């Protein structure tokens, strides 16, 4: 196809995953008469930063406010003899593909751009993309094959507080992973913060009470892949330091922070946990077992 006009285009896109779905844009009839889906994104304006371009394009094509990572993969496609703007050209497409995410409570996607290159935006099952049930441009399959979730390791401190055969627990809100489950009060240790100070702060924020921190009774960890509260897909490793703790005898816990990852706090009977009546995370049962092992044995 020598002699054809040469057209080089630089565009930025994002792989946005939520659980087992991927956010895709369907190309409009002006681009192809067939059903064909692509990653949300598009061409860079002259002088525009690629990260700014992809955020702008995602908003135009899906109506969603996205965040993208700092690094990207670059795909090159030489397409001699394709039609562009009513004429056959020798095209060269450079595609910068970022990892992206949108908030977990984001609304359903919808196209904002009028008479653009996309006609629909939707979350499509990854399995349907991979088996061909959802027809996609080759870039989508390439990007999915190369995609790796962000590795995230988090150190957190938690309190085991018991009173009258009850344990103080907090419930994870819809903004957190394992929403609806109950766990120990506590949370992430900030950079430079001691675990004990972090625990006092977290119990105050989650339960509205002051706690005294005793001995470290267990070190628990979890490793899983899933969607973080931010909406980012993560390969998550959590390391949990569990301390024996106490609160005032007349303390009445309540949720202080609104719109956070905790939506309830309560004294829960140990019998309800042992029977399975009250759904709790593994860190709770492991902490209770560790505390039981530390109790002095009577003859």
C-alpha positions as CSV (number, residue, x, y, z in Angstrom):
1,X,0.0,0.0,0.0
2,X,2.9,2.3,-0.7
3,X,2.0,5.8,-1.8
4,X,-1.0,6.1,0.5
5,X,-1.2,9.1,2.8
6,X,0.4,8.3,6.2
7,X,-1.6,8.9,9.3
8,X,-0.2,8.5,12.8
9,X,-2.4,8.7,15.8
10,X,-1.6,8.7,19.5
11,X,-4.4,7.8,21.9
12,X,-4.8,6.9,25.6
13,X,-7.1,4.2,27.1
14,X,-7.7,2.5,30.4
15,X,-8.4,-1.0,31.6
16,X,-11.1,-0.5,34.3
17,X,-12.2,-3.7,36.1
18,X,-14.8,-4.2,38.8
19,X,-15.0,-7.7,40.2
20,X,-15.5,-9.9,37.1
21,X,-16.6,-7.1,34.7
22,X,-14.7,-4.6,32.5
23,X,-15.9,-1.2,31.5
24,X,-16.1,-0.9,27.7
25,X,-17.3,1.5,25.0
26,X,-19.2,0.3,21.9
27,X,-18.0,1.9,18.7
28,X,-20.7,3.9,16.8
29,X,-22.1,3.1,13.4
30,X,-20.0,5.9,11.9
31,X,-16.9,3.9,12.8
32,X,-18.2,0.3,12.1
33,X,-21.6,-1.1,11.1
34,X,-20.9,-4.2,13.3
35,X,-21.1,-4.5,17.1
36,X,-17.6,-3.8,18.3
37,X,-16.4,-2.8,21.8
38,X,-13.2,-1.1,22.9
39,X,-11.5,0.3,26.0
40,X,-12.7,3.8,27.0
41,X,-10.3,6.4,25.8
42,X,-9.3,8.3,22.7
43,X,-6.9,10.5,20.9
44,X,-4.7,13.1,22.5
45,X,-5.2,16.7,21.7
46,X,-2.1,18.6,20.7
47,X,0.0,19.4,23.8
48,X,-2.3,17.3,26.1
49,X,-0.8,15.0,28.7
50,X,-1.8,11.4,28.1
51,X,-3.1,11.0,31.6
52,X,-5.3,14.1,31.3
53,X,-6.5,12.9,27.9
54,X,-7.6,9.4,29.1
55,X,-9.5,10.9,32.1
56,X,-11.2,13.4,29.7
57,X,-12.1,10.7,27.2
58,X,-13.4,8.3,29.9
59,X,-15.7,11.0,31.2
60,X,-17.0,11.9,27.7
61,X,-17.6,8.2,26.7
62,X,-18.9,6.8,30.1
63,X,-19.9,9.8,32.2
64,X,-17.7,8.5,35.0
65,X,-14.9,10.3,36.9
66,X,-11.9,7.9,36.6
67,X,-8.5,7.8,38.2
68,X,-5.6,6.3,36.4
69,X,-2.2,4.9,37.6
70,X,1.2,6.4,37.0
71,X,2.5,3.8,34.6
72,X,1.2,2.5,31.3
73,X,1.8,-0.1,28.6
74,X,2.2,1.0,24.9
75,X,0.7,-0.9,22.0
76,X,1.6,-0.2,18.3
77,X,-0.5,-1.2,15.3
78,X,0.4,-0.6,11.7
79,X,-2.7,-0.6,9.6
80,X,-1.9,0.0,5.9
81,X,-4.9,0.4,3.7
82,X,-7.6,1.2,6.2
83,X,-10.3,3.8,5.8
84,X,-10.1,7.0,7.7
85,X,-12.4,10.0,7.2
86,X,-13.6,8.7,3.9
87,X,-10.3,7.8,2.3
88,X,-7.8,4.9,2.4
89,X,-4.6,5.6,4.3
90,X,-1.5,4.0,5.7
91,X,-2.3,4.3,9.4
92,X,-0.1,3.8,12.5
93,X,-1.8,3.7,15.8
94,X,0.1,4.2,19.1
95,X,-2.1,3.3,22.1
96,X,-1.1,4.2,25.7
97,X,-3.1,1.9,28.0
98,X,-3.3,2.8,31.8
99,X,-4.8,0.9,34.6
100,X,-7.8,2.9,35.8
101,X,-10.6,2.7,38.3
102,X,-13.8,4.5,39.3
103,X,-15.5,4.7,42.7
104,X,-17.4,1.6,43.8
105,X,-20.6,3.7,44.2
106,X,-20.2,5.3,40.7
107,X,-23.5,5.5,38.7
108,X,-24.2,3.4,35.7
109,X,-22.1,4.5,32.7
110,X,-23.6,6.5,29.9
111,X,-22.3,8.3,26.9
112,X,-22.1,12.1,27.2
113,X,-20.4,12.9,23.9
114,X,-22.8,13.7,21.1
115,X,-22.1,12.3,17.6
116,X,-18.8,10.9,18.8
117,X,-17.0,7.6,18.0
118,X,-18.9,5.6,20.7
119,X,-22.6,4.9,21.1
120,X,-22.8,3.0,24.4
121,X,-20.9,2.4,27.6
122,X,-21.4,-0.7,29.8
123,X,-19.8,-3.1,32.3
124,X,-19.3,-6.3,30.3
125,X,-18.4,-9.7,31.8
126,X,-14.7,-10.4,31.3
127,X,-15.5,-14.1,30.6
128,X,-17.8,-13.0,27.7
129,X,-15.0,-10.8,26.3
130,X,-12.4,-13.7,26.5
131,X,-14.7,-16.3,24.9
132,X,-15.8,-13.9,22.1
133,X,-19.4,-13.5,23.2
134,X,-18.7,-9.8,23.4
135,X,-16.9,-8.7,20.2
136,X,-13.9,-6.4,20.9
137,X,-11.1,-4.8,19.1
138,X,-7.7,-6.7,19.5
139,X,-6.4,-4.1,21.9
140,X,-8.8,-5.1,24.5
141,X,-7.6,-8.7,24.5
142,X,-4.0,-7.6,24.5
143,X,-4.5,-5.3,27.4
144,X,-6.4,-7.9,29.5
145,X,-3.6,-10.4,28.9
146,X,-1.0,-8.0,30.2
147,X,-3.1,-6.6,33.0
148,X,-1.9,-7.2,36.6
149,X,-3.8,-5.9,39.7
150,X,-1.9,-3.4,41.8
151,X,0.0,-5.1,44.6
152,X,-1.0,-3.6,47.9
153,X,0.3,-4.5,51.3
154,X,-1.3,-2.9,54.4
155,X,-0.3,-3.1,58.0
156,X,-3.2,-2.6,60.4
157,X,-3.8,-2.8,64.2
158,X,-6.9,-4.2,65.8
159,X,-8.4,-4.4,69.3
160,X,-9.8,-7.4,71.0
161,X,-12.2,-5.9,73.6
162,X,-14.4,-8.3,75.6
163,X,-17.0,-7.6,78.3
164,X,-19.5,-10.0,80.0
165,X,-19.1,-12.7,77.4
166,X,-19.4,-10.2,74.6
167,X,-16.8,-8.8,72.1
168,X,-16.8,-5.3,70.6
169,X,-17.2,-5.5,66.8
170,X,-17.7,-3.1,63.9
171,X,-19.6,-3.8,60.7
172,X,-18.0,-3.1,57.3
173,X,-20.0,-0.7,55.2
174,X,-20.8,-0.9,51.5
175,X,-17.6,1.2,50.9
176,X,-15.3,-1.6,52.2
177,X,-14.4,-5.1,51.1
178,X,-16.4,-7.9,52.8
179,X,-19.3,-5.4,53.3
180,X,-21.9,-6.5,55.8
181,X,-19.4,-8.6,57.8
182,X,-18.3,-7.8,61.3
183,X,-14.7,-7.4,62.4
184,X,-12.6,-6.1,65.2
185,X,-12.3,-2.3,65.6
186,X,-9.1,-0.9,64.2
187,X,-7.5,0.0,61.0
188,X,-4.4,0.9,59.0
189,X,-1.2,2.1,60.6
190,X,-0.1,5.4,59.0
191,X,3.5,6.1,57.9
192,X,5.6,6.8,61.0
193,X,2.8,6.0,63.4
194,X,3.2,3.4,66.1
195,X,0.8,0.5,66.0
196,X,-0.5,1.2,69.5
197,X,-1.1,4.9,68.7
198,X,-2.9,3.9,65.5
199,X,-5.1,1.5,67.4
200,X,-6.2,4.2,69.9
201,X,-6.9,6.6,67.1
202,X,-8.9,4.0,65.0
203,X,-11.0,2.8,68.0
204,X,-11.8,6.5,68.8
205,X,-12.8,7.1,65.1
206,X,-14.8,3.9,64.7
207,X,-16.4,3.5,68.1
208,X,-16.3,6.9,69.8
209,X,-14.6,5.6,72.9
210,X,-11.1,5.6,74.3
211,X,-9.2,2.3,74.7
212,X,-6.3,1.1,76.7
213,X,-3.9,-1.1,74.7
214,X,-2.4,-4.2,76.3
215,X,-0.2,-7.0,74.9
216,X,0.0,-8.2,71.3
217,X,-1.9,-11.4,71.2
218,X,-1.9,-12.4,67.6
219,X,-0.5,-11.6,64.1
220,X,-3.0,-12.5,61.4
221,X,-2.8,-12.0,57.6
222,X,-5.1,-12.3,54.6
223,X,-4.2,-12.4,50.9
224,X,-6.8,-12.0,48.1
225,X,-7.6,-10.2,44.9
226,X,-10.5,-7.8,44.7
227,X,-11.9,-4.3,44.3
228,X,-10.6,-1.8,46.9
229,X,-13.0,0.8,48.4
230,X,-11.4,3.3,45.9
231,X,-12.6,1.1,43.0
232,X,-9.0,0.0,42.1
233,X,-8.4,-3.7,41.4
234,X,-5.8,-4.9,43.9
235,X,-3.7,-8.0,44.8
236,X,-4.1,-7.3,48.5
237,X,-2.1,-8.6,51.4
238,X,-3.2,-7.4,54.9
239,X,-1.1,-8.0,58.0
240,X,-3.1,-7.5,61.2
241,X,-1.6,-6.9,64.6
242,X,-4.2,-7.8,67.2
243,X,-3.8,-6.3,70.7
244,X,-5.6,-7.1,73.9
245,X,-7.5,-3.9,74.8
246,X,-10.1,-2.5,77.2
247,X,-12.6,0.4,77.4
248,X,-14.3,2.0,80.3
249,X,-17.0,-0.2,82.0
250,X,-19.7,2.3,81.1
251,X,-18.5,3.0,77.6
252,X,-21.3,3.1,75.0
253,X,-19.8,2.8,71.5
254,X,-21.2,4.5,68.5
255,X,-20.1,5.2,64.9
256,X,-18.3,8.5,64.7
257,X,-17.2,8.7,61.0
258,X,-20.1,9.0,58.5
259,X,-19.6,7.7,55.0
260,X,-16.6,5.6,55.9
261,X,-15.9,1.9,55.9
262,X,-17.7,1.3,59.2
263,X,-21.5,1.6,59.4
264,X,-22.3,0.0,62.8
265,X,-20.7,-0.9,66.1
266,X,-22.0,-3.3,68.8
267,X,-21.2,-5.6,71.7
268,X,-21.8,-9.1,70.2
269,X,-22.3,-12.2,72.3
270,X,-19.5,-14.7,71.9
271,X,-22.1,-17.5,71.7
272,X,-23.6,-15.8,68.5
273,X,-20.1,-15.9,66.9
274,X,-19.5,-19.5,67.9
275,X,-22.8,-20.6,66.5
276,X,-22.3,-18.8,63.2
277,X,-25.4,-16.6,63.8
278,X,-23.2,-13.5,63.6
279,X,-21.1,-13.3,60.4
280,X,-17.5,-12.3,61.3
281,X,-14.2,-12.2,59.5
282,X,-11.5,-14.7,60.2
283,X,-9.4,-12.2,62.1
284,X,-12.2,-12.2,64.8
285,X,-12.2,-16.0,65.3
286,X,-8.5,-16.2,65.1
287,X,-8.1,-13.5,67.8
288,X,-10.5,-15.2,70.1
289,X,-8.7,-18.5,69.7
290,X,-5.3,-16.7,70.4
291,X,-6.8,-15.1,73.5
292,X,-8.1,-18.5,74.7
293,X,-4.7,-20.1,74.3
294,X,-3.1,-17.4,76.4
295,X,-5.4,-17.9,79.4
296,X,-3.9,-19.6,82.4
297,X,-4.9,-23.2,82.7
298,X,-6.5,-24.3,86.0
299,X,-6.0,-27.7,87.4
